[in-house]
Amino acid sequence: MNDFKKKLTAEQYRVTQKHGTEPPFSGVYNNKKDKGEYLCVCCKAKLFSSTAKYDSGSGWPAFFEPISENALGSSSDNSLFMERTEVHCSKCEAHLGHEPRSAKGALSHDGVLGDHLGRAGQDVQEGDKSL
C-alpha cells in the first residue's frame, strides 16, 4: 500500500492517483474566494495563487497560470475517445485535471490550465494555515 493511499481520502486517492474526475459543482474550491495558495493535496507543492483563479462556468476551479513555471507537468491523454492534455503536479505527478480545448481542438485562448482542479486534488493555504 503506498503512502498516498494511507493519507488521502478515498475520493482524493481516486482522483489524484487513478485519474478520476469529481462531479462538476461538487468541490469546495469551485466558489472559494479566499486569498492564498492552492497546494497539491498529495505532496503540498504550491500549484496556483488565488489571484490566478477565475470562474470558467465549468463547475471546476480554473486558473490562468501556475504559481511558478515548473509547478505543473502535462501529458497526452487519449482516453474517452478523444485527445486531451492531462495536467499533473510536477513534484509527485498527482492528477489535477485537463486543459480545456476550444471547439477547433486548440488550447483555449484564455490559457486556462485546468478544468477540474478542485477539492480532491488540492488544498488551499492562507498564510501559514492550511484549509
Secondary structure by P-SEA (a helix, b strand, c coil): cccccccccaaaaaaaccccccccccccccccccbbbbcccccccccccccccccccccccccccccccccbbbbbbccccbbbbbbcccccccccbbbbbccccccccccccccccccccbbbbcccccc
